[in-house]
Amino acid sequence: MTTEQTEALALPERYKEVLSLMKEGRRKIAEERCRELLAGEPDDADAMALLASVIVERGEFEEAEKLLRQSLKLVPTRSVPWINLGRLLQQTGQWGEAVEVYEHATNLFPDHPQSAATLGQLYQRANRFAEAEAQYRTAIENGGRPALYVQLGMVLLRQERTDEAVEAFQTAISFNPKLAAAYGNLGNAEQKRGNMEAAAAAYERACELNPKDTLSFVSMGMAQLKLGQAREAAEVFERALGLHGPERRAAAWLPYARAQEFGEMPAGYRAEIGNLVVRATLTPPDGYASVAEFNEALAKALTEDPTIIWEPAGKATRKGGQTGLLLDKPREPFIAFETSLRRAIDAHFDTIRKEPRHPYRSQVPKTYHLDLWGTLLSEGGHQHSHIHVGGWMSGVYYVALPPTLGTGEDGKDGWIEFGHPPPEFEANFEPQTVTYEPREGDALFFPSYLFHRTLPFSGDVRRISLAFDVKPTSWR
């Protein structure tokens, strides 16, 4: 949390003492002083905001939120309590409310760059890239730090406006030639344009500026792989996994790098997929007599969801629509689904036996956030091969399936397939894949780094599913 506005004001000595104690790390005494102030003046909005900033450090989120909301009722025209409330809501996974708070803050303080920038980040997380772009531009126009050009470039890139993204990253570099993040993202844009040499050079510069920049280091390996330097790429991925643990992209691309080097997939790759993908049958939550009744409610809610976007930019969905993040503003029947899903996920975690240095099984989450979204595919609909970089474990739950599923030449139309490289990768080896039949009421769990795709299907009945990412917040 920030106290910037509080410090800027000509405050009485009693507030300055609290701020000094916080700076010195003497938070217990700072908390005592704040509570003494509130005992004397229960409606002291500044003391409430200060106390919230103190206690949030030790995880007292519920009390801190109450204090900030009460402070804003008393003094609603100060920017810092709004910013702090928004940050707290993000920290506790209340993403929808965080968006509402920052939207309100940007209306109250249209010239405040920090509010606009943070709202842009929230929109970016929710794949609302055009709205994120508008907020980043507002923040920059109002004196926001030049590094915001990096964020701007990222959302331009997600909108397939690659040349504009390159310009944004170069602008960030012109302001700060030592900004590693600008070079790393410039590499992503150059790779998107097919300029692999320029991409590799940008990644290399990012790693020079920040040797701990794992993302750029792994991206450099991916550029080397596409330049035909398979052995060098594999060494990068192995080093990343050795130094930084379960780095998702390194784990995803290492088998392909070795296969590209030797002309065939590593032995046991298909068996590894079989060991990592787990099927779970969900039980209907309270209030639903059967899985069929529950799925009917889910299908109706997904079909009517106002956030559906047809073939969203930057996503793998083709000939289909995808919703926004359904748990950002929780509502039925998705609240009930989350309860049932978490029950199945926790039961699955209880079965995982830890394996040191394994990119997935080396750790088991204790607590986690869930991102959840729906996918509705029409005839010929599919998702090309992809991974979920933001997740640790991912999964899919099957809500409604067409009767033509499992037809076709191979009898696998509409199935999910693991192990096939993405379409832009030119493999000189035969992929080893494993396909799974979707079943209504079943979920499949798998490491987020496993490449997967859905196979096209025919017919006029939609294939409806819910996808999710598990994002750990603590480990067992």
N, C-alpha and C positions, 0 to 999 in steps of 0.2 A: 504494500500500500504506500501511497505517497502522502507527504505532509507539506508539499511545496507551497500551497496557497496559505496554509496556516502560518508557515514561517515568514511569508512575505508581509503579513499584516503586522501592524504595530500592536503586538499582543501584551497583555499584562504579564507581570513577572511569573505568576503561577503557571501560565501556559509555557513560558520559555523554559521553566525548570523541567517540565515534563518532556519537552523536546530534547533538552540536553541529556536527560537520563536515557531517552531512547537512543540517541546517537552514541552514547557510551555503552550501550548494551545492557543497561541496568533496568530491564523491563519489569521486573517484579516490583521495584520501588516506583517506577513510572505508573504502573497499574494502581498501586496503593494511592498515589497522589491524585490520579484521575477519579478514583472512587471517593476520595475525600472531597474533591471539588463537587461531584454530583450529590453527595450527601448534603452539602451546604446549599447547592442550587440544582435541584432535580431537573430543571429545564435548560441547563447549560448545553447548548447544541455543540459548541466547540469541544467541551470536555467529553461529550458522547463520541464525537468523531475521533478524538485522540485515543480514548479508551478502546475503541474498535480497532484502531491501528496497532495497539499494544497486544491485545488478546488474540488477534487473528494469527499471530506468530506461533502460538501454541495450540492452534487448531480449534479454538472456541468460535467456530463459524456461525452457529445459530445465534449466540448472544451478540456477536459483532454485527451480523445482519440487522438484528432488531435495533441496535444502537444507531447504525447508519440511517435506517429508515426513519427512526424517530427524529434524528438530527435534521434530516431533509424536510420533515414535516414542519419543524420549527423555523429552519432557515433554508428555503428551497432554491436560493439563487447563488449558491457557491458551487464552483465546478468540482473541487477536490472530493467532497463526500460522494458526489455522483460517480466520479471515476473510481473511487475506492469500492463503492457498492458493486459496480460493474465487474471489477476485478475479483471481488469475493465470489460473485455468482459464477464467474468463469471457473474459479478454483474449485468450486463445489459441483461443477458439472451442470449448472442451471443455465444452459446456453440460451434458451429462448428468452428467459427473463433478462439475461445480460444484454441481449440485443435490444430489448425494449428500453432498458435503462439508458444505454448509450444513444439510442435514437432520441429519447427525451433530452438527454444532455446536449446533443448536437443541435436540437431545436432551441434550447435555452441559451447555448453558447456557440453560435454559428461560426465564430472566429477562433475557436479554441482548437488548435491543431491536434492535440493529444486525443481529444474525444473523437474527432473525425478519423484519425489514424486507427484507433482501437476498434471503432465500428467497422472500418474497412477490413480489419483482420477477422472480425466475427463474420462478416459477409463472405469473406474469402473461404473461411472454414466451412461455411454452409453452401459452397459452390455458387454463390450469388456474385459472379465475377464482375458483371457490369456495374452493379451497385457498389462493390468494393472499389472498383476503379474510380468512381465518382467521389468516394470519400477520401481516397488517397490524393486525388488531384486537389480537393478542397484543403486537405491538411498541408500540402506543399504550398499552395497559394497563400496560406495564412502563416507561413514561416516555419512549417514543420521541417525536421532535420532532413538533409539531403539523402540520407540512407533510405528514405521513403520511396525514392525512385526504384529501389530494388523491389519493394513490395508492389509498386505500380507495374513494373516489368513482369512480375510473376503472374499477375491477373491478366495482363495483356497476352501473355504466352498461353494461358489457359483458354483464351478466347480465339486462339489461332491467329493472332495478330503479331506474327513473329518479328517482322521488321521493326515495328513500333517497340516491341519488347527489347530488342537489341539496342535501340536508341536510348531507352530508359536506363538500361544497365550501363551503357557508356556514359550517360549523364552522371550517374552515381559515381562512376570512376573518375570523371573529370573533377568532381568535388573532393573526392578522397581516393587517390590512387592506391591506397593501401587497404581498401575495403574488400576483404576476402569474399564476402557473400556476393558482391557484385560480379566478381570474376566467375564464381561458381555458377551463378545463374546465367551469366553470359555464355558460359560453356553449354548450358542446357539449350539456350536459344540457337546457338550456332549448330548444335547437333540436330535440332529440329529443322534447320535450313539445309542440312546435309553437308555443312562445312566441318568435317570431322577433324581436320588438322587444326583449324581455328579453335574448335571445341576443346581438343586435347591441350592446346597451349593455354587456354583460359583456365582449365582445371588445374594444370600444373602451377600456374601463377597463384591460384587460390590456395593450393597446398603449401606453397612457399611462404605465403603471408600468414597462414594459419595451419601449422602442421597437425593440429588436432581436428581439422575439418574433415571428418569421416565421409560426409556426403560427397564432397568434391573429390576426395581420394578414390572412392568407389566409382564415381562418375568418370574419372580419368581411366579407370580400368575398363569401363564400358566403351569409352571412345577407342581405346586400344584394341578391344575385341572387334569393333566394327572396321578398324583400319587393317585388320588381318593379323594383329599381333596377339594371337590367342595365348601363347605361353606367358607373355608379360602380363596380360590381363588376369590370367588365373593366379599369378603370383600376387598381384594387387589384391584380389578377392581373398586369398588365403591369409595374407598379412592383415587385412581389415578384420577378418573373423578372429584371428589370433590376438590382435591388439584391442579390439573394441567389442568382442563378444558377438551376440546375435544380430549382426547388421543385416537387415532384410535383403537389400539388393545384392549384397555380396553372396549371401546364401542362395539367392535365386539364380544368379548368373554363373557361379563357380562350376556347376556340372556342365553347362553349355560351353564354357570356355575350355574345359578339359576335353569335351567331345569335339569341339572345333579343332583342337590341337591334335588329337589322336584319331579322329574320323569316326568315333563311336561313343555312345553314352557310357559313363562309368558303370562298372558292374554293380548290380544290386539297386540301380536307381528306381526301377519299377517297383521292386519290393519295398523300398523306402517309402514311396508314395502310399502303398497299401498299408504300411504301418502307421502313417501319419494322418490319413483321412479316416475320420470316425463318424459313423452314422448314429443318430440318436432320435428316438421317437418321443415327441413332446406330449405331455398329458394336458388335457383341456383345463384351463384355469377355472376358478370358482365362477359360477354363473352361467356356465356353458355345459350342456348335457353331453356333448360329444365333440370330437375333433372336427367332424364334418360341419357341425353347427358353428363352431368357432371359426373355421376356415371361411365359411360363408360370410361371416361378419367382417373378417379381415379383407376378403376379396372386394366386398362392397365399399369398405372404407378406402381401400387403395384405389379402386376405380374412380371414386369421387374426390380423391385428394387434390386440392388446388395447387399443389407445388409440382405436379408432374411436368416434366420437360421432355419433349420428343428428341431422341438422339442428342443428349446434352453434350456440349463442347467439352473436350478433354476427358471424356469417359469412354468405356469400352462398348457401350450399348449401341446396337444397330437394329433398325426396324422395330424400335420399341421405345417406351417411355420410362423415366426414372424419377422418383419423388425426391424431395428434399429430405433432411434428417428428421425422422419422425418423432424422436424423443426430445428434440429441442423444446417443443411445446407439447408435453405429453397429453394424450387424450385416448379415450377408449376407441377401439379395442386394443390399441397398441400398449397401453399401460398393463393390461392383462397379459398380453403376449410377452412383455419384458419380464414379468414375474415368472411365467412358465419357462421362458428361455434361460433365465439366470439359474433356475433350479436345475435344468439339464446341464448347463455349462459347469456349475459347481460340482455336480456329480462326476462329470468328465474329468475335471481337474483332480479329483480325489484318486483317479486311476492312473495318473501320469507318474511314472517312476523317473526321477531325475537322472540325467546322464551328463556328467561334466563335459563342458565344451561343446555340447550339441547346440546348434543354433536355435532350437526350439525347446527341447526337453531339459535344458540346463536350469531353467527357472519355471516356477509355477505361480501364477498370480494369486494374490490373496484378496485384493480389492481391485476394482476396475470400473472404467466408464464403458458404456456401450454406445456406438454409433449404429443407427438402424435406418435403412431406406428400402423402398419397394422398387421392383422392376416388373414391368408389364410388357411382354413381347408379343408382337403380332406375327402373322404368317411370314416365314423366312427370318424371323427375328433371332438374334444371337448376340453373344458378347465375345469379342476377340480376346485372345490370350492376354492375361494381365495379372499383376500382383497387387496387393494392398499395402503400400509402403507405410501408411499410417497406423496399421494394426499390428498386434502380436499374434493373435489368433483371429481368423475370419470364419465366416460360415454362411450358409444359405438355408432357408426354411421354405418348403414348398406349400403354397397356399392353394393353387388351382392349376391343373395340368390338362392339356388338350388330349382328346382320345387318340390323336395321331402320334402321340409320343411313342418312341421305340419302333417306329416303322422305318422305311427307307431301305436302301441297299444293304447297310450293315446292321439294321435293326436297332439303331441308336439315335435316331432323330430326336433332338430336344434334350439329350442327355448332357451331363456335365463331364468335361474331360480335363484331366490334370497332366501336366508334363510337356505340353506342346509349347515351343518358343513363340514369342509374339510375331505378328505378320511381317514387321519390318526387318526381322533378323534373317539373314540368308545363311541357313545351316548347311554345312557340307557333311552332315551325318543324318541317320534315320532316327527321329525322335522316339523315345519310349514313353508311351502314354497309358493312362488307366482311366476308364470311363465308369461312371456310376449312374444308375437309373434313379431319377427323381421319383419320390413317392409322396403323395399328399400327407401332411402331418409329420413328415420326417425332416430332420435337419442334418446337414453335413458340417462337421467341424474340421478345420485344417489350418496349418501354419500360414500366416499371411504372405509368406515369401514363396509359396507354391504357385507357379504359373497355372492358370486354369481358364477355361473358356466354355461357353455353351454352344452346342451344335444346332444348326438351323432345323426348323421343322415346318411342316405344311399344315394347312387347315385354317379355318376362320375362328377357332377358339383360342383365347389368349393363354399364354403361359405366365402365371403370376407367382412371384416369389418375394421373400423378404431376405435381404442380405444384411450382414452385420460385421462390425469390427470390435474386438475386445482390446481395450487400451488400458494396460495395467497401471495402477496407481501405487501398489505395494506388492511385495512378494512374500510367499510363505517361507 
